[in-house]
Amino acid sequence: MRITNNTIMRGFNRDLNRVGTLKNDSMGRIMSGRKFSRASESPLNAAKALNVRKSLYYSDQYMENLKVADKFYTEAETSLLGASEKLQEIREMLVEACNSGIRSIDEYNIYAQQLDIFGTQLCEIFNTDSAGRAIFGGSSDDGLPFRITYDDSGYGIVTYHNVPVNAYDSYLKFPYSSEVLADIGLGLSVNQKSHYIDPQTGLRISFNGPEVSGCGTDGGIADIDMSSIRQGKEYSIDVYTDNIKKTIVFKGGADYAETAANIREELNKQFMKDHIKFDVSEQGVITNTTSGGIVSIINSKDAVNKLEYTNNYGYSKRFKINLDELEPSKEYSINVIVGNEAKIVTFTSAELDRDDYTDAEGNFDEETYLKDLAAANQQIIQTALTDMFGVDDKGNQIVHIAEDGSITSEGNTVMLNAAVTEADAEVPSFERKMSFSNNYIQLTLDAAAALRFGDIEYANACIDRVVKANESLLVEIANLGANEDFIEFSLDRMTTREYNLYDRQEELEATDLEEETTLLKTYTAMYNACLQLASEVVPMSIFSYMR
């Protein structure tokens, strides 16, 4: 069989090109440092390498989230340490003010002013922001979640996202209370029913302000200034009680009684599904008669006509005569101090015929009897108060007594004491229920208000609560420290993971230079050998004969 020159040439060119390709590919792998440049060159390794690259990408994101969270927690811890130091200063100032003998009202005012400054500083601490985001603002980006507003009497009210911090006992009820979670590689998962992220699978990078600084109070009522309401005008207020918020709309009546009835009707209508009932007195006092829980109100955002109100919780100057403890037909006398004016108010308690409350079978309706007796005593005391203090320019009574025996005066401070001049008269049983805020900032402002009023009893009672507040704050700081330790551990874990992933990536993708250099030299030698054999394989052309 004869082998033609064309056959020999094709075989030679094929081998030469193959060796040249191997040589060039080897040189390319050495220059690029990669085992392959296309997935088709090594499908299995390419798939593994892509998974490694994806893991590296997520690891970088996890580490970035951890670094952001670390800064966030560090700033939060620094802020709370500052708040703890400030609470210590507040305690020392209260101890000095309350336990250094009798002082003048001017001296107490100096202490009160300093406490107001401390309250403002605490508010600024809890408004600390990180990269334009409030640390204690919950899920909101609002730079000032905490604010202090002052009513006409100068009493400071602390709000969180425009809601009084005393309005809710549960921090979860405040606006923007949902958690902000960062994915740090724990396997972020979402609850299919609630569509919320499982908090155990992420790291929280937001803090609810009321959760840290406290919220709610141990008692209190809301008091609407009925004189600020005009007949026929429509008013809108937000009412908070038992961790529920409702907006009610009502119209002013022809008198206080009709206005109170309108408010009561709307309240009971709105809270009907929550099984909460209210009572509203003619003096504007709103009480939760179902649970006795605190009631807080603010003007609704959509309110066209604004009304005046007072949330009597925290430091309250509301004194109460125990109407149900008054003996029938007995003379009582008490010193009532309204602002700077003090007067002795004397009255004779009511007496009702018990036979009117006994049925034909001799059963006595004690509940109705006591209720009517208290109402009668309220009217008697109200008449005595009006006789002593009179009415204002608009014909409104200057001093009021509510159905529960609470004595108030619009725009004035009211106090009761037992200094009497009537020898035969007894002093009625009275009390002032002291209510304390659970919020550190509000508690500070309440203590300042008490000192300004000269109420050392209340200011002194605030000392223990400031100590407890500081203890709670130290617990929060410890929790932050534990989270920072977890972040540090997670950073170490992710760093080790990245090292392992880079090693695996190099194993799958990187060129072995020693091995590849040996192959390149081998391919080069083979290529040169092929070129040297060319003279034996390639036939001489006509030009060779012409030489």
C-alpha positions as CSV (number, residue, x, y, z in Angstrom):
1,M,0.0,0.0,0.0
2,R,1.4,3.3,-1.1
3,I,1.2,6.3,1.4
4,T,1.0,9.5,-0.4
5,N,2.7,12.7,0.5
6,N,-0.6,14.4,1.2
7,T,-1.4,11.8,3.8
8,I,2.0,12.2,5.5
9,M,1.6,16.0,5.5
10,R,-1.9,15.9,7.0
11,G,-0.7,13.6,9.8
12,F,2.3,15.8,10.5
13,N,0.3,19.0,10.6
14,R,-2.3,17.4,12.9
15,D,0.4,16.3,15.4
16,L,2.2,19.6,15.2
17,N,-0.9,21.6,15.8
18,R,-2.0,19.4,18.7
19,V,1.4,19.7,20.4
20,G,1.3,23.5,19.8
21,T,-2.2,23.8,21.3
22,L,-1.1,21.8,24.4
23,K,1.9,24.1,24.7
24,N,-0.1,27.3,24.3
25,D,-2.8,26.1,26.7
26,S,-0.2,25.2,29.3
27,M,1.4,28.6,28.9
28,G,-2.1,30.3,29.3
29,R,-2.7,28.4,32.5
30,I,0.7,29.5,33.9
31,M,0.0,33.2,32.9
32,S,-3.6,33.3,34.2
33,G,-3.0,31.1,37.3
34,R,-6.3,29.3,36.5
35,K,-6.8,25.6,35.7
36,F,-9.6,26.4,33.2
37,S,-11.1,29.5,31.7
38,R,-14.4,28.0,30.5
39,A,-16.8,25.8,32.4
40,S,-16.9,23.4,29.5
41,E,-13.2,22.6,30.0
42,S,-14.0,21.0,33.4
43,P,-17.8,20.9,34.1
44,L,-17.6,19.1,37.5
45,N,-14.9,21.4,38.9
46,A,-16.6,24.4,37.5
47,A,-19.8,23.6,39.3
48,K,-18.0,23.0,42.6
49,A,-16.1,26.3,42.1
50,L,-19.3,28.2,41.5
51,N,-20.7,26.9,44.8
52,V,-17.6,27.9,46.6
53,R,-17.7,31.4,45.0
54,K,-21.4,31.8,46.1
55,S,-20.4,30.8,49.7
56,L,-17.6,33.3,49.6
57,Y,-20.0,36.0,48.5
58,Y,-22.5,35.3,51.3
59,S,-19.6,35.1,53.8
60,D,-18.5,38.6,52.8
61,Q,-22.0,39.8,53.3
62,Y,-22.3,38.1,56.7
63,M,-19.0,39.6,57.8
64,E,-20.1,43.1,56.6
65,N,-23.4,42.7,58.6
66,L,-21.5,41.6,61.6
67,K,-19.2,44.6,61.4
68,V,-22.1,47.0,61.1
69,A,-23.9,45.3,64.0
70,D,-20.7,45.4,66.1
71,K,-20.5,49.2,65.7
72,F,-24.2,49.5,66.4
73,Y,-24.0,47.5,69.6
74,T,-20.8,49.4,70.7
75,E,-22.6,52.7,70.3
76,A,-25.7,51.4,72.1
77,E,-23.5,50.2,75.0
78,T,-21.7,53.5,75.2
79,S,-25.0,55.3,75.2
80,L,-26.4,53.2,78.0
81,L,-23.3,53.5,80.1
82,G,-23.7,57.3,79.7
83,A,-27.4,57.0,80.8
84,S,-26.3,54.9,83.8
85,E,-23.9,57.6,84.9
86,K,-26.5,60.2,84.4
87,L,-29.0,58.2,86.6
88,Q,-26.4,58.0,89.3
89,E,-26.1,61.8,89.2
90,I,-29.9,62.2,89.4
91,R,-30.0,59.9,92.4
92,E,-27.3,61.9,94.2
93,M,-29.1,65.2,93.5
94,L,-32.4,63.8,94.8
95,V,-30.7,62.6,97.9
96,E,-29.1,66.0,98.5
97,A,-32.4,67.8,97.8
98,C,-34.5,65.6,100.0
99,N,-32.2,64.9,102.9
100,S,-30.5,68.2,103.7
101,G,-33.1,69.8,106.0
102,I,-35.8,72.3,105.2
103,R,-35.1,74.4,102.1
104,S,-36.8,77.4,100.5
105,I,-38.9,76.9,97.4
106,D,-36.3,78.9,95.5
107,E,-33.6,76.3,96.4
108,Y,-35.9,73.5,95.4
109,N,-36.4,75.3,92.1
110,I,-32.7,75.2,91.5
111,Y,-32.6,71.4,92.0
112,A,-35.7,71.1,89.8
113,Q,-34.0,73.1,86.9
114,Q,-30.9,70.8,87.2
115,L,-33.1,67.7,87.0
116,D,-34.9,69.1,84.0
117,I,-31.5,69.5,82.3
118,F,-30.6,65.9,83.3
119,G,-33.9,64.7,81.8
120,T,-33.1,66.6,78.5
121,Q,-29.6,65.0,78.5
122,L,-31.2,61.5,79.0
123,C,-33.5,62.2,76.1
124,E,-30.5,63.2,73.9
125,I,-28.7,60.0,74.9
126,F,-31.6,57.8,73.9
127,N,-31.8,59.8,70.6
128,T,-28.2,58.8,69.7
129,D,-28.0,57.9,66.0
130,S,-25.6,55.7,64.0
131,A,-25.1,56.6,60.4
132,G,-28.3,58.6,60.3
133,R,-30.4,56.0,62.1
134,A,-31.6,56.3,65.7
135,I,-30.2,53.4,67.7
136,F,-33.2,53.3,70.0
137,G,-35.8,54.3,67.4
138,G,-37.0,50.7,66.7
139,S,-37.6,50.1,63.0
140,S,-38.0,53.8,62.2
141,D,-35.3,56.0,60.6
142,D,-36.6,59.0,62.6
143,G,-33.6,60.8,64.1
144,L,-35.5,62.0,67.2
145,P,-37.8,59.2,68.5
146,F,-37.9,60.7,72.0
147,R,-39.2,64.2,72.5
148,I,-40.2,66.3,75.5
149,T,-43.2,68.5,75.3
150,Y,-44.4,70.9,78.0
151,D,-48.0,71.7,78.9
152,D,-49.3,75.1,80.0
153,S,-48.2,74.4,83.6
154,G,-44.6,73.6,82.5
155,Y,-44.9,69.9,83.2
156,G,-42.7,67.9,80.8
157,I,-44.2,64.9,78.9
158,V,-41.9,62.5,77.3
159,T,-43.2,61.0,74.0
160,Y,-41.8,58.2,71.8
161,H,-42.8,58.6,68.1
162,N,-45.4,61.1,69.3
163,V,-46.9,58.6,71.8
164,P,-46.6,59.4,75.6
165,V,-44.1,56.9,77.1
166,N,-46.6,56.3,79.9
167,A,-49.5,55.4,77.5
168,Y,-48.6,51.7,77.2
169,D,-47.4,49.2,79.7
170,S,-46.0,47.0,76.8
171,Y,-43.2,48.3,74.7
172,L,-44.5,46.2,71.8
173,K,-47.5,48.5,71.5
174,F,-45.5,51.6,70.6
175,P,-45.0,52.5,66.9
176,Y,-42.1,51.0,65.0
177,S,-41.7,48.2,67.6
178,S,-40.9,45.4,65.1
179,E,-37.4,44.1,65.1
180,V,-34.8,44.8,62.4
181,L,-32.7,41.6,61.9
182,A,-29.4,41.2,60.0
183,D,-28.5,37.9,58.3
184,I,-25.2,36.6,59.8
185,G,-25.3,33.1,58.4
186,L,-27.4,31.4,61.0
187,G,-29.9,30.2,58.3
188,L,-32.4,33.1,58.0
189,S,-35.9,31.7,58.0
190,V,-39.4,33.2,57.6
191,N,-42.5,32.1,59.4
192,Q,-45.0,31.1,56.6
193,K,-48.0,32.1,58.6
194,S,-46.9,35.5,60.1
195,H,-44.4,36.3,57.3
196,Y,-42.0,37.5,60.0
197,I,-38.4,36.5,60.2
198,D,-37.6,34.1,63.0
199,P,-35.6,36.2,65.5
200,Q,-33.5,33.2,66.4
201,T,-32.1,33.1,62.9
202,G,-30.8,36.6,62.7
203,L,-29.1,39.3,64.8
204,R,-31.1,42.2,66.0
205,I,-29.7,45.6,64.9
206,S,-32.4,47.8,66.3
207,F,-33.6,48.7,69.8
208,N,-37.0,49.6,71.0
209,G,-36.7,52.8,73.0
210,P,-39.4,52.1,75.6
211,E,-38.1,48.6,76.1
212,V,-34.7,50.0,77.2
213,S,-35.8,53.2,78.9
214,G,-39.1,51.8,80.4
215,C,-42.7,52.6,79.7
216,G,-46.1,52.7,81.4
217,T,-46.9,53.7,85.0
218,D,-48.5,52.3,88.1
219,G,-51.7,54.4,87.8
220,G,-53.2,57.5,86.3
221,I,-56.1,59.1,84.6
222,A,-56.7,61.5,81.7
223,D,-58.3,64.9,82.4
224,I,-59.9,67.0,79.6
225,D,-60.3,70.7,80.2
226,M,-64.1,71.0,79.5
227,S,-63.8,74.8,79.3
228,S,-61.8,74.4,76.1
229,I,-64.7,72.6,74.3
230,R,-67.2,74.6,72.4
231,Q,-70.8,73.6,71.7
232,G,-71.3,71.9,68.3
233,K,-67.6,71.7,67.4
234,E,-66.1,68.4,66.5
235,Y,-63.0,67.1,68.4
236,S,-60.8,64.1,67.7
237,I,-58.5,62.5,70.3
238,D,-56.4,59.4,70.5
239,V,-57.1,57.4,73.7
240,Y,-54.7,54.8,75.1
241,T,-55.6,52.3,77.8
242,D,-54.8,48.6,78.5
243,N,-52.3,48.7,75.7
244,I,-55.0,49.5,73.2
245,K,-55.3,52.7,71.1
246,K,-58.5,54.1,69.6
247,T,-59.4,57.4,68.0
248,I,-62.7,58.9,69.0
249,V,-64.6,61.8,67.5
250,F,-67.2,63.7,69.5
251,K,-69.0,67.0,69.5
252,G,-69.1,69.6,72.3
253,G,-72.4,69.8,74.2
254,A,-74.5,72.6,75.6
255,D,-72.9,72.1,79.0
256,Y,-70.3,70.0,80.7
257,A,-72.7,67.2,81.5
258,E,-73.7,66.8,77.8
259,T,-70.1,67.0,76.6
260,A,-69.1,64.3,79.2
261,A,-72.0,62.1,78.0
262,N,-70.9,62.5,74.4
263,I,-67.3,61.6,75.2
264,R,-68.5,58.6,77.3
265,E,-70.7,57.3,74.5
266,E,-68.0,57.4,71.9
267,L,-65.4,55.8,74.2
268,N,-67.7,52.9,75.1
269,K,-68.7,52.5,71.4
270,Q,-65.1,52.4,70.2
271,F,-63.8,50.0,73.0
272,M,-66.9,47.8,73.0
273,K,-65.2,44.9,71.2
274,D,-62.4,45.1,73.7
275,H,-64.9,44.8,76.6
276,I,-63.6,48.1,78.2
277,K,-66.0,50.7,79.7
278,F,-65.3,54.2,80.7
279,D,-66.7,56.9,83.0
280,V,-66.3,60.6,82.2
281,S,-67.1,63.1,84.9
282,E,-68.5,66.6,84.3
283,Q,-65.0,67.9,85.2
284,G,-63.5,65.9,82.2
285,V,-61.9,63.1,84.2
286,I,-61.8,59.9,82.1
287,T,-61.4,56.6,84.0
288,N,-61.2,53.0,82.8
289,T,-63.9,51.4,85.0
290,T,-63.3,47.9,83.7
291,S,-59.7,47.3,84.7
292,G,-58.7,50.5,86.4
293,G,-55.8,50.8,84.0
294,I,-54.2,54.1,83.1
295,V,-55.9,56.3,80.5
296,S,-53.8,58.5,78.3
297,I,-55.0,60.9,75.6
298,I,-53.5,63.2,73.0
299,N,-55.0,65.3,70.2
300,S,-55.5,63.2,67.1
301,K,-53.3,64.1,64.1
302,D,-56.4,64.8,62.1
303,A,-58.0,67.0,64.8
304,V,-59.2,70.3,63.4
305,N,-60.2,71.7,66.8
306,K,-57.6,71.2,69.5
307,L,-58.7,70.8,73.1
308,E,-56.7,71.2,76.4
309,Y,-56.0,68.1,78.4
310,T,-53.8,66.7,81.2
311,N,-52.5,63.2,81.6
312,N,-52.5,62.7,85.3
313,Y,-49.9,60.0,85.7
314,G,-46.4,60.1,86.9
315,Y,-46.3,63.1,89.2
316,S,-49.9,64.1,89.9
317,K,-51.1,66.8,92.3
318,R,-54.5,65.3,92.5
319,F,-55.8,65.0,96.1
320,K,-58.8,62.8,96.9
321,I,-61.3,62.9,99.7
322,N,-62.6,59.5,100.5
323,L,-66.3,60.1,100.1
324,D,-67.3,56.6,101.1
325,E,-65.7,57.0,104.5
326,L,-67.7,60.1,105.6
327,E,-70.1,59.5,108.5
328,P,-73.7,60.7,107.9
329,S,-74.6,64.2,109.3
330,K,-71.2,64.9,110.6
331,E,-69.3,68.2,110.4
332,Y,-65.9,68.1,108.7
333,S,-63.3,70.7,108.1
334,I,-60.2,70.7,105.9
335,N,-57.6,73.2,104.7
336,V,-57.7,73.5,100.9
337,I,-54.7,75.2,99.2
338,V,-55.4,76.4,95.7
339,G,-52.3,77.9,94.2
340,N,-51.1,80.4,96.8
341,E,-54.5,80.7,98.4
342,A,-55.5,78.6,101.4
343,K,-59.0,78.4,102.9
344,I,-60.7,76.3,105.5
345,V,-63.6,74.5,103.9
346,T,-66.3,73.2,106.3
347,F,-69.2,71.0,105.4
348,T,-71.7,68.6,107.0
349,S,-71.9,65.2,105.3
350,A,-75.2,64.0,103.9
351,E,-77.6,61.6,105.5
352,L,-80.0,59.4,103.5
353,D,-83.0,57.5,104.8
354,R,-82.0,53.9,104.8
355,D,-85.6,52.9,104.6
356,D,-85.7,54.2,101.0
357,Y,-83.1,51.5,100.1
358,T,-84.9,48.6,101.9
359,D,-87.5,46.6,100.0
360,A,-90.7,45.1,101.4
361,E,-88.9,41.9,102.4
362,G,-86.4,43.8,104.5
363,N,-83.4,43.5,102.1
364,F,-81.1,46.5,102.2
365,D,-79.5,47.6,98.9
366,E,-76.2,48.7,100.4
367,E,-74.4,49.2,97.0
368,T,-77.0,51.7,95.8
369,Y,-77.1,53.4,99.2
370,L,-73.3,54.0,99.3
371,K,-73.3,55.2,95.7
372,D,-76.0,57.7,96.3
373,L,-74.5,58.8,99.6
374,A,-71.1,59.4,97.9
375,A,-72.9,61.4,95.2
376,A,-74.7,63.5,97.8
377,N,-71.5,64.2,99.6
378,Q,-69.8,65.2,96.4
379,Q,-72.5,67.8,95.8
380,I,-72.3,69.1,99.4
381,I,-68.5,69.5,99.2
382,Q,-68.7,71.1,95.7
383,T,-71.1,73.7,97.1
384,A,-68.7,74.4,100.0
385,L,-65.8,74.7,97.6
386,T,-67.7,77.1,95.4
387,D,-68.8,79.2,98.3
388,M,-65.1,79.6,99.4
389,F,-63.3,80.0,96.1
390,G,-66.1,81.3,93.8
391,V,-66.2,81.1,90.0
392,D,-64.1,82.5,87.3
393,D,-64.9,85.2,84.7
394,K,-66.8,82.7,82.6
395,G,-68.9,81.5,85.5
396,N,-67.0,78.2,85.8
397,Q,-66.3,76.8,89.3
398,I,-62.6,77.5,90.2
399,V,-62.3,74.3,92.3
400,H,-64.0,71.0,91.3
401,I,-64.6,67.7,93.1
402,A,-65.0,64.6,90.9
403,E,-67.2,61.6,91.5
404,D,-64.2,59.7,93.0
405,G,-63.5,62.6,95.4
406,S,-60.6,64.1,93.5
407,I,-60.3,67.8,93.9
408,T,-58.8,69.9,91.1
409,S,-58.6,73.4,89.8
410,E,-57.9,74.3,86.2
411,G,-54.4,75.9,85.9
412,N,-53.9,75.8,89.7
413,T,-52.2,73.4,92.1
414,V,-54.4,71.9,94.7
415,M,-53.3,70.5,98.1
416,L,-55.1,69.3,101.2
417,N,-53.9,69.3,104.7
418,A,-55.4,68.7,108.1
419,A,-54.7,72.2,109.6
420,V,-58.2,73.2,110.8
421,T,-59.7,75.9,113.0
422,E,-63.1,74.4,113.8
423,A,-62.7,72.7,117.2
424,D,-65.8,70.5,116.8
425,A,-65.1,69.5,113.2
426,E,-63.2,66.4,112.2
427,V,-60.8,66.2,109.3
428,P,-62.2,64.0,106.4
429,S,-60.1,61.1,105.3
430,F,-58.1,62.1,102.3
431,E,-55.2,60.8,100.3
432,R,-53.1,61.5,97.3
433,K,-52.3,58.5,95.3
434,M,-48.8,58.8,94.1
435,S,-48.3,57.4,90.6
436,F,-44.8,56.8,89.3
437,S,-43.6,56.5,85.7
438,N,-41.6,53.4,84.7
439,N,-39.7,55.5,82.1
440,Y,-36.3,56.9,83.3
441,I,-36.7,60.2,81.5
442,Q,-40.2,60.8,82.6
443,L,-39.4,59.8,86.2
444,T,-36.6,62.5,86.2
445,L,-39.0,65.1,85.0
446,D,-41.6,64.1,87.5
447,A,-39.1,64.4,90.3
448,A,-38.2,67.9,89.1
449,A,-41.9,68.8,89.1
450,A,-42.3,67.5,92.6
451,L,-39.3,69.6,93.9
452,R,-40.6,72.6,92.1
453,F,-43.9,72.1,94.0
454,G,-42.1,71.5,97.3
455,D,-43.4,67.9,97.4
456,I,-40.5,66.3,99.1
457,E,-42.5,63.1,99.9
458,Y,-42.9,62.3,96.2
459,A,-39.3,63.4,95.2
460,N,-37.9,61.2,98.0
461,A,-40.0,58.2,96.8
462,C,-38.4,58.7,93.3
463,I,-34.9,57.9,94.7
464,D,-35.6,54.1,95.1
465,R,-37.1,54.1,91.6
466,V,-34.1,55.7,90.1
467,V,-31.9,53.1,91.7
468,K,-34.1,50.3,90.3
469,A,-34.0,52.0,86.9
470,N,-30.2,52.1,87.0
471,E,-30.2,48.4,87.9
472,S,-32.4,47.6,85.0
473,L,-30.2,49.6,82.8
474,L,-27.1,47.7,83.9
475,V,-28.9,44.5,83.0
476,E,-29.5,45.9,79.5
477,I,-25.8,46.8,79.3
478,A,-24.8,43.3,80.3
479,N,-27.1,41.9,77.6
480,L,-25.4,44.2,75.0
481,G,-22.0,42.9,76.2
482,A,-23.2,39.3,75.7
483,N,-24.3,40.1,72.2
484,E,-21.0,41.8,71.4
485,D,-19.2,38.6,72.6
486,F,-21.5,36.7,70.2
487,I,-20.6,39.1,67.4
488,E,-16.9,38.6,68.0
489,F,-17.3,34.9,68.1
490,S,-19.3,35.0,64.8
491,L,-16.6,37.2,63.2
492,D,-13.9,34.6,64.1
493,R,-16.1,31.8,62.8
494,M,-16.7,33.6,59.5
495,T,-13.0,34.4,59.2
496,T,-12.1,30.8,59.6
497,R,-14.8,29.8,57.2
498,E,-13.5,32.2,54.6
499,Y,-9.9,30.8,54.9
500,N,-11.3,27.3,54.3
501,L,-13.3,28.5,51.3
502,Y,-10.3,30.2,49.8
503,D,-8.3,27.1,50.2
504,R,-11.0,25.1,48.5
505,Q,-11.3,27.6,45.7
506,E,-7.5,27.5,45.1
507,E,-7.7,23.7,45.0
508,L,-10.5,23.8,42.4
509,E,-9.4,26.7,40.3
510,A,-5.7,27.6,40.8
511,T,-2.9,26.2,38.6
512,D,-0.2,24.1,40.2
513,L,2.8,26.1,38.9
514,E,5.4,23.4,39.4
515,E,3.4,20.8,37.7
516,E,2.3,23.1,34.9
517,T,5.9,24.4,34.3
518,T,7.1,20.8,33.9
519,L,4.3,20.2,31.4
520,L,5.1,23.3,29.5
521,K,8.7,22.3,29.1
522,T,7.6,18.8,27.9
523,Y,5.2,20.3,25.4
524,T,7.9,22.7,24.2
525,A,10.4,19.9,23.7
526,M,7.8,17.9,21.8
527,Y,7.0,20.9,19.6
528,N,10.7,21.5,18.8
529,A,11.2,17.8,18.0
530,C,8.2,18.0,15.6
531,L,9.8,21.0,13.8
532,Q,13.2,19.2,13.5
533,L,11.4,16.2,11.8
534,A,9.8,18.5,9.3
535,S,12.9,18.2,7.0
536,E,12.3,14.5,6.8
537,V,8.6,14.7,6.2
538,V,7.9,17.7,4.1
539,P,8.9,17.0,0.5
540,M,11.2,19.3,-1.4
541,S,9.6,21.9,-3.6
542,I,10.7,22.9,-7.2
543,F,12.5,25.9,-5.7
544,S,14.8,23.5,-3.9
545,Y,15.8,22.0,-7.2
546,M,16.5,25.4,-8.7
547,R,19.2,26.2,-6.2
